[in-house]
């Protein structure tokens, strides 16, 4: 029974349901009877964590094994943290209110760099030593995975074990190995060290303490070498060969609170090979693997029946690219025609086909349309290999305006490699052409139309063709924003920009090395947490942290890394070869585009050969 | 012919922090999982037609809440209770239900909101061992002519005398270092006394020291000759 003290606390915080648990479909097990326990910790609030499909999938995959138990834990919001600290309370799991420090594993999902201070904070709130080196046999193994594990170095000092790549199979490998080792060597001296070494043998597992990094006088890395003979020189990501054969958890937890993505998320495929050169997800989740349409309909039915949701979102990196997307949508509409189930596509490609598809799903009255051309001129769009051309975009918006839409949002990045003022003016021109398209449909009038142009600062990401490129300076960014602002003439266009301070810090960490762990620690000491929440973001404290530990963030963010330089993530492989990335960068500079290997020839990125996998695309019941 | 299913449900300790708004969504999803023939609203975003008796504040448990659900087809009340209880999250339970045929040939069913007028609350004070004699506290509040409490809405705060809307405040048991105060009050669209206001009265007019407490709604319904009856009669 919940103590009255806890009740006192929960009646005084915002949204107490964040901490209460007991949602539909949660799993309750007895810790005493378990072989291995995981606290799946999400370094952000409940509503954000519960919106990530991968997080939910892992929960169910672990819990399917009778002797393994996964529970959830989230970052307490600042009001709750205050109460916890005042009452000397430690962080507990959502399901059975077990202290995080009493689990075998505490695993963090690394979705975005600006959540790293929350990891430090959660470890502290759990009573677990923040630095991996300070942990003993009594402490849990701190595990981390997710997209940011492709450059694990900035948080390498805090994490015992990283899992690189797709987790479905690897997490069970880790649990099994842990159990075997615990049974056999429980009383060994140096138990923890030996256990970590054992885990480091699993493909896709990276244990930072077994790798030494050396630096030169100029600050650059001179070597990354294993310090133990039994660990691999390079850790290659895990990947599911056959996504269709992988179980899809049907008893997904249904939150009580209104979370960010509060619907059935049906992952129709994994990977995207459109080859946008700035996009990390497009590089690290290769190759494209589609689930079979027939199976998807079955899974969707099961998910709807078990959760009670009234909306299905077809999720993936680019859902319109699913080979049989139209057929799939027809089948789903047919399957659910008597159930009042809405079907939605989360992202829209800028062409008429996508707009028409969206209309078919009657998404139109919900909100305006959003497109992401990313760059203003065709030249720059070719540089980034964003396969959007003006004609298709105008076609798409015309078709939308004809269908009655009045709001269009356009997303762009500033500071992309080779960007000139002409490209920036191109953003304004493209937006003006969207206005013209509206006028053409509405007899020359702009009444009711709202075109929103949003820009964010380009952030170079590891394992992409632009991984070597530095960000533009704040001063230059400001100048470019003014150029764009001045080029916008129509009153129907609104211009917004994303806070560049956050993007700059994100840029520094995203290409950062192990030395940045101290900055993150110091920033946390200075009070930083929830950095991706505008009202919590403390820029001054972050910059102060860099100063306190004598590290220059600009050296990481603004510097062009050279091709012969050892990158901080050199020992982590996504399967895409560095040679391919370099070639792609050269092609970018020359404005040469590259095709999508889902529909065209192999582009030679190397992932299929390196990992023994294949592109999986279905046409009917046949694999193409 | 349409049918309204009127149900009494309990909201236990496991889900006491769920807000009223979230509860509506929980019922909507449970009805889907139960595959019950629910009537949906017209319009672009159809939703099940639910109406509640009285909103329960976050953190309060109850064994007597009421909901009306419009059904598209007739269904036996027993079956409704059984199927719903299989798909409701832990802590939420249908206690009793009754089906009312409505429409032209059916009965006229007044809304829960319009009929419910009384609630009985149990306020449990913890660590109450060193409290001054509660009899004295009760005497003191009874001697006060009026019980002013502060009510605030979006714009302003105002003082309101709730004494006319309180039927009784009693001490029910006093063991385990706990103290149970039972309050019978008006609750509904005419007049509504919040249980936290009873605590305020005990503290302000009875000089009771501040203690931790939780609140349970024991009964909700219609005042009939000095006792509360459930809104199951038409």
Interface residues (C-beta under 8 A of the other chain):
Chain A: X1 X2 X4 X5 X7 X8 X10 X11 X16 X17 X19 X20 X22 X23 X24 X254 X256 X257 X258 X304 X305 X306 X307 X308 X309 X310 X339 X340 X362 X365
Chain B: X13 X14 X15 X16 X17 X18 X19 X22 X25 X26 X28 X29 X30 X31 X32 X33 X35 X40 X44 X46 X58 X59 X87 X89 X90 X91 X126 X127 X212 X213 X214
